[in-house]
Amino acid sequence: MAGRLLRLFVILALAGACSDPASPSGSDGPVAIIAGAGDIGWCGSPGPGETGRLLDGIGGTVFTAGDNAYPSGTAEDFQNCYDPGWGRHRPRTRPSAGNHDYASPEAEPYFAYFGDRAGPAGVGYYSYLLGLWHVVVLNSNVSMAAGSPQDQWLRDDLLANPTVCTLAYWHHPLFSSSLHGNDPRSYDAWQTLRAAGVDVVVNGHDHVYERFGTQTQDGIPDSLGIRQFTVGTGGAPLYAFGAARPNSELRYNDQFGVLKLSLRSDRYDWEFITAQRTIADAGSAPCRR
């Protein structure tokens, strides 16, 4: 117990020095807020404006789960389709890239638009501290396979940041009950994250909201597994669901919306907030270690 308290003290000191800002303390210690969605900037859709206005009322950090600007991630797409709805939140946004962003060569407009908030230019994977949490952002548009440069970076990053609680997000989900289904390109990264004790994964790509129970990379229920949220509801037209995948706990595609995560010292709370400002899903869970 004493060792864990000391580790928390060290993490808190580091977080104060180099993390994104956290919200004021809650009843059980500091609470950091992160909120967002993927599949956002679709010109002609009311969705980006609706979800952008939701973020107006939520403090903390904003994440994106890829496919920020449709159809091709050009500078014009970012200016015309992403910026009107979400652009005002850019100073507090920590994005990830999607396949539509990579429809422009090397996703150059994506990196130009977000600048150093997207990590090293041209790389697309990076990490940061948020309150007491370590947050990892991956790039599923380049290889995530075991032995790849991104895989080696991920292993080194997790080893160098042994926080009690960890969140990871990227675009393509390993598990999905919607149009694209399960995506094996994320399998090796998931396995590495689970072995390191990561708690939560957030993805986009399928234009729905779906919450999975904790599970292994092979889809086996596991109380020490990772919980995945798919939140491709930022503004692009919503998809239908097919047959529910094993361990899928909640599926929603009625409205656009954002996922809000409240990151506490040893647990997290979640809310999926719809464009009509209703709560379609909510819950709380402890971190794994």
C-alpha angles and dihedrals in degrees: 000000000000090000092052092049091050091050091050090050092052092046091050091052091050092046091054090053102045114007134103110266117281126214122251119291120281129207092282100040137285116351122203118198125212123173138169148098142229134244095047125145107067112152112227094025120109088215102090091052093046095049092041089057090051089056089053087072097044121078128208130044126347120216130193123207096207139275090081099165127028145247101007110352093247123157087255091052091053092046097045106029108027106028100059093058105030106011095097088062093054095105090062098035125112103190137195124204129244135198092265090055087054091053082089111069111276088346088272096161090052092055092043093051098049098032117186090350085079093055124243111001114262095008105084099197124089141131140225143179119254112186105307093337130096111221122201122196116196133191111227091182091077127046117299092173122131109278095022120127089253092051092051091047090050093051092048092046094051091047091051094049109049097172123163092241130032135184126194130188138180138142114266114061122219089215128038138153093198139078103309097037125198114351114210094196087082096051100095093044090050090051091052092047093049093049089053094052098253112172109198137027122191123193142167131192097106108072097231140081115250132165123200129197120243110289146152125262087264093058095255114145109250129169087213093048130101126274113224127204120191109200109171091149103107098114115303116112111285124248133224125246127243125197113331115258118231113279093019104144103178135012125188133172105152099105142007114264150149134248116233118198122191106203113206131181095272107001144030137226124209136200128179105208117198128215088258089057095248124134109243095176136010139165148133135233139175124249116256100247 
